[in-house]
Amino acid sequence: MDRAEKILSDMGESASGTKDSMFSALGAMSGAMAGAWKDDILQSSMLTYGIASYEIALYESLIALAGPAGAPQAKGLLEESLSEERAMADWLHEHLKPTLDRYLQLTAEGKKAAH
């Protein structure tokens, strides 16, 4: 968030409170929806992995657009964020199958496998 605000500030822009509020509400709503599902652990795991993939595509796009948008100085900050998102996506991918396996194990034992 700090990097995004710096890039916007360098371009003479500011973060949109409306967009921030909308994304906060979306995050809360998706969490509430997943919490209502019997398999919320699975749904949350897949949803989080999907969001990480979206964010990777977003940063790749912003990096490609930085030069044409007249903000080549933003590339370094965007590349830092892209690197972090890729690391998170890798971690989520690495832990997805063990999470699924544990869910199946607990469910088969008749134990609660949810938040």
Backbone bond lengths (Angstrom), bond angles and torsions (degrees), N, CA, C in turn:
res aa  C-N    CA-C-N  psi(-1)  N-CA   C-N-CA  omega(-1)  CA-C   N-CA-C  phi
1 M - - - 1.439 - - 1.530 109.61 -
2 D 1.332 116.30 -41.87 1.463 119.44 179.31 1.531 111.22 -61.36
3 R 1.340 115.71 -39.33 1.463 118.95 179.67 1.525 110.75 -65.05
4 A 1.328 116.14 -44.60 1.467 120.24 179.83 1.527 110.66 -61.38
5 E 1.333 116.30 -42.52 1.461 119.40 178.88 1.525 111.33 -64.65
6 K 1.333 117.75 -36.97 1.471 121.22 177.96 1.519 110.13 -64.68
7 I 1.328 116.62 -44.70 1.465 120.01 179.80 1.530 110.02 -61.01
8 L 1.323 116.36 -46.66 1.467 120.14 179.44 1.532 111.16 -61.75
9 S 1.309 115.89 -43.29 1.462 120.57 179.59 1.529 111.05 -61.54
10 D 1.342 116.16 -43.41 1.464 120.64 178.73 1.529 111.92 -61.69
11 M 1.338 115.86 -25.94 1.465 120.73 -179.88 1.533 111.71 -93.65
12 G 1.347 116.01 2.51 1.456 119.57 179.99 1.518 113.46 79.01
13 E 1.316 116.48 21.04 1.465 122.08 -179.64 1.516 109.32 -115.72
14 S 1.329 115.94 170.87 1.465 120.46 174.96 1.516 108.85 -133.03
15 A 1.330 115.05 159.30 1.467 120.58 179.39 1.519 109.14 -65.53
16 S 1.313 115.30 145.20 1.464 120.58 179.58 1.522 109.60 -86.88
17 G 1.315 116.59 118.29 1.463 121.45 176.47 1.509 111.75 -61.39
18 T 1.323 116.91 -34.55 1.467 121.12 179.06 1.517 110.29 -63.89
19 K 1.341 117.08 -46.93 1.459 120.63 179.52 1.526 110.43 -63.33
20 D 1.328 117.08 -43.89 1.459 120.59 178.65 1.521 110.79 -58.47
21 S 1.319 116.48 -45.46 1.467 121.09 179.84 1.514 111.28 -63.68
22 M 1.333 116.24 -40.91 1.461 120.50 -179.39 1.520 110.57 -64.12
23 F 1.331 117.45 -44.82 1.464 119.95 -179.58 1.528 111.34 -68.10
24 S 1.312 118.38 -35.14 1.465 121.19 175.67 1.518 110.50 -63.47
25 A 1.323 116.24 -43.93 1.466 120.54 179.01 1.521 110.89 -64.93
26 L 1.327 116.73 -40.55 1.459 121.04 178.54 1.526 110.41 -61.81
27 G 1.329 117.00 -44.27 1.460 120.61 178.45 1.516 112.14 -61.95
28 A 1.317 116.77 -43.57 1.469 120.78 179.10 1.517 110.84 -65.11
29 M 1.333 116.24 -40.66 1.456 120.35 -178.82 1.524 111.10 -66.74
30 S 1.332 118.00 -42.13 1.459 119.89 179.78 1.525 110.65 -66.05
31 G 1.334 117.08 -36.86 1.465 120.30 176.07 1.513 112.10 -65.17
32 A 1.326 116.32 -41.20 1.467 120.40 178.89 1.518 110.96 -66.41
33 M 1.335 116.92 -39.65 1.461 120.02 178.99 1.519 110.55 -64.69
34 A 1.323 116.81 -46.64 1.467 120.01 -178.79 1.521 110.74 -63.08
35 G 1.326 117.65 -35.90 1.456 121.46 -179.70 1.516 112.94 -65.05
36 A 1.315 117.53 -22.16 1.463 121.44 -179.60 1.528 112.13 -85.01
37 W 1.309 118.39 -12.72 1.455 121.54 -177.81 1.524 110.62 -86.35
38 K 1.323 115.00 147.08 1.461 120.78 178.64 1.539 110.69 -61.89
39 D 1.308 115.84 -35.05 1.468 121.36 -179.24 1.529 111.06 -105.01
40 D 1.336 115.79 44.17 1.464 120.16 -175.32 1.522 113.62 -57.80
41 I 1.318 117.53 -32.46 1.469 120.49 178.77 1.528 109.52 -62.38
42 L 1.321 116.39 -45.60 1.464 120.07 179.62 1.527 110.87 -66.19
43 Q 1.318 116.44 -46.28 1.461 120.40 -179.15 1.532 111.07 -62.00
44 S 1.323 116.79 -43.71 1.470 120.68 179.64 1.525 111.09 -64.03
45 S 1.323 116.61 -40.63 1.463 120.64 179.70 1.518 110.86 -62.97
46 M 1.321 116.80 -45.85 1.464 120.18 -179.67 1.524 111.54 -69.59
47 L 1.316 116.80 -39.23 1.463 121.11 178.75 1.529 110.71 -62.87
48 T 1.317 117.21 -43.85 1.460 121.45 -179.98 1.526 110.97 -64.65
49 Y 1.335 116.92 -40.45 1.464 120.68 177.66 1.529 110.11 -64.29
50 G 1.326 116.76 -40.59 1.459 120.83 178.03 1.520 112.27 -63.56
51 I 1.319 116.37 -41.49 1.468 120.44 178.32 1.524 110.79 -63.96
52 A 1.325 116.71 -40.83 1.470 119.81 178.07 1.530 110.52 -61.95
53 S 1.322 117.22 -40.12 1.464 120.97 178.30 1.527 110.78 -64.73
54 Y 1.318 116.15 -40.64 1.469 120.90 176.78 1.526 110.19 -61.09
55 E 1.323 117.15 -44.39 1.460 120.66 -178.21 1.520 111.65 -65.66
56 I 1.330 117.56 -34.30 1.470 120.52 175.29 1.522 109.48 -62.31
57 A 1.320 116.90 -47.37 1.468 120.47 178.64 1.526 111.08 -61.96
58 L 1.327 116.47 -38.12 1.468 120.89 178.44 1.524 110.81 -61.62
59 Y 1.333 117.56 -50.04 1.463 120.15 -178.34 1.527 111.43 -66.55
60 E 1.329 117.95 -37.59 1.459 119.66 176.54 1.531 110.46 -61.18
61 S 1.329 116.02 -40.67 1.466 120.82 178.66 1.524 111.46 -66.37
62 L 1.332 116.71 -44.10 1.462 120.14 179.98 1.523 111.43 -63.48
63 I 1.327 116.93 -37.94 1.471 120.68 177.47 1.523 109.69 -63.22
64 A 1.333 116.90 -43.45 1.462 120.75 179.74 1.525 111.42 -65.61
65 L 1.322 117.15 -31.54 1.461 121.36 -177.54 1.527 113.79 -88.77
66 A 1.323 118.01 -13.42 1.463 120.84 -174.89 1.533 112.31 -57.71
67 G 1.321 116.88 -48.11 1.467 120.13 179.93 1.518 112.35 -62.53
68 P 1.337 118.04 -55.46 1.467 119.41 179.22 1.529 113.80 -60.43
69 A 1.323 117.24 -24.60 1.467 120.41 179.27 1.527 111.87 -83.94
70 G 1.319 116.28 -1.01 1.460 119.32 179.38 1.519 113.30 80.47
71 A 1.338 117.21 23.54 1.465 120.93 -179.49 1.527 110.94 -131.37
72 P 1.336 117.42 54.87 1.468 118.53 -178.56 1.527 112.81 -61.53
73 Q 1.344 117.37 -24.52 1.459 120.77 178.80 1.526 111.88 -66.70
74 A 1.317 118.07 -17.29 1.471 121.87 -179.18 1.523 111.93 -76.62
75 K 1.327 117.09 -19.55 1.467 119.98 -175.04 1.525 113.46 -55.73
76 G 1.313 118.02 -42.96 1.468 121.00 -178.33 1.514 112.00 -61.61
77 L 1.325 116.73 -45.45 1.470 120.57 178.99 1.522 110.97 -65.87
78 L 1.326 116.49 -40.72 1.467 120.22 179.01 1.534 110.85 -65.91
79 E 1.321 116.78 -37.85 1.468 120.44 178.84 1.531 111.01 -65.93
80 E 1.340 117.58 -34.62 1.472 120.06 174.87 1.525 110.01 -61.69
81 S 1.315 116.49 -46.89 1.463 120.65 -179.63 1.525 110.59 -64.87
82 L 1.326 117.26 -40.69 1.462 121.03 177.93 1.523 110.81 -60.02
83 S 1.311 116.58 -43.26 1.464 120.74 178.97 1.532 111.20 -60.46
84 E 1.326 116.26 -43.06 1.471 120.39 178.92 1.530 111.14 -65.77
85 E 1.327 117.00 -40.22 1.465 119.94 179.50 1.523 111.15 -66.53
86 R 1.315 116.56 -39.21 1.477 119.57 177.25 1.527 110.51 -63.69
87 A 1.323 116.92 -41.03 1.465 120.59 178.41 1.535 110.32 -62.84
88 M 1.336 116.95 -41.57 1.455 120.38 179.03 1.522 110.66 -66.07
89 A 1.328 117.41 -43.06 1.470 120.49 178.50 1.525 110.77 -61.88
90 D 1.331 116.76 -40.55 1.473 120.23 177.20 1.520 110.65 -61.87
91 W 1.341 116.86 -43.46 1.466 120.79 179.33 1.530 110.39 -63.03
92 L 1.322 115.77 -45.35 1.468 119.59 179.65 1.528 110.82 -62.11
93 H 1.327 116.61 -42.73 1.465 120.37 178.93 1.523 110.86 -62.56
94 E 1.317 115.87 -42.99 1.465 121.52 179.68 1.528 111.69 -61.39
95 H 1.314 117.38 -34.36 1.463 121.37 -175.79 1.528 114.18 -97.34
96 L 1.330 117.43 -3.75 1.459 119.35 -177.96 1.527 112.00 -65.38
97 K 1.328 118.19 -50.75 1.471 120.05 -178.51 1.525 111.72 -64.02
98 P 1.334 120.20 -44.62 1.472 118.06 176.42 1.534 112.56 -60.02
99 T 1.326 117.04 -34.37 1.465 119.80 177.08 1.522 110.28 -65.70
100 L 1.325 116.52 -44.29 1.462 120.55 178.10 1.525 110.92 -62.52
101 D 1.326 116.36 -44.04 1.472 120.63 179.28 1.531 111.07 -60.93
102 R 1.316 116.83 -43.79 1.472 120.87 179.93 1.524 110.51 -65.42
103 Y 1.316 117.14 -40.11 1.463 121.45 177.11 1.537 109.90 -58.99
104 L 1.325 116.08 -48.50 1.471 120.08 179.63 1.523 111.65 -61.41
105 Q 1.325 116.49 -40.76 1.459 120.82 179.33 1.526 110.80 -61.83
106 L 1.316 116.88 -50.75 1.463 120.65 -179.35 1.529 111.66 -62.71
107 T 1.317 115.87 -41.82 1.462 119.90 179.30 1.524 110.47 -62.99
108 A 1.321 117.14 -43.06 1.472 121.60 -179.79 1.529 110.85 -63.79
109 E 1.327 117.29 -30.74 1.462 121.93 179.34 1.524 111.62 -84.54
110 G 1.340 117.00 0.08 1.454 120.94 -179.88 1.524 113.64 75.58
111 K 1.314 116.53 18.02 1.465 121.24 179.54 1.522 110.30 -95.37
112 K 1.315 115.68 158.01 1.452 120.64 178.05 1.522 108.86 -71.62
113 A 1.327 114.73 129.35 1.463 121.00 -179.95 1.518 108.32 -124.18
114 A 1.320 115.85 59.46 1.462 120.89 -177.68 1.533 108.76 -148.87
115 H 1.318 114.98 171.99 1.469 120.40 177.70 1.502 111.20 -66.34
